[in-house]
Amino acid sequence: MNSAKSSNKSQASSADESNISKIYMSSDWHRLSQRLSVRFSFKGMDSGLTAEWEPKRPSREDFLRARDAYFRARNEFLNQLSARLGKRVLCLVLPI
């Protein structure tokens, strides 16, 4: 009986993963400063979260100045993604 329950859970998990891999979502442009904008996209589990920068990817110093606005915009996008998936979303931030 336990193996049947385990098998059902693994099938449900596989179905969830295949549904997530079909999700494509993109945000509007977010102005972070006078010189910097970002747009986020999610293209399934393989690509994960990506950020597109305008006019170009910022230098470390420019990013640090716009960091708070960036995190607000990113968190807004992740909340929308979580709502669309009906699941929690985890984003790990690595030190720069």
URBEL-V814583 format. One record per run of one state. SS is the DSSP state (alpha for helix, beta for strand, coil for the rest). FROM is the first residue (numbers start at 1). TO is the last residue. If there is no record, write none. Layout:
SS	FROM	TO
SS	FROM	TO
This chain:
coil	1	1
alpha	2	21
coil	22	23
beta	24	26
coil	27	29
beta	30	31
coil	32	36
beta	37	43
alpha	44	47
coil	48	48
beta	49	54
coil	55	59
alpha	60	85
coil	86	96
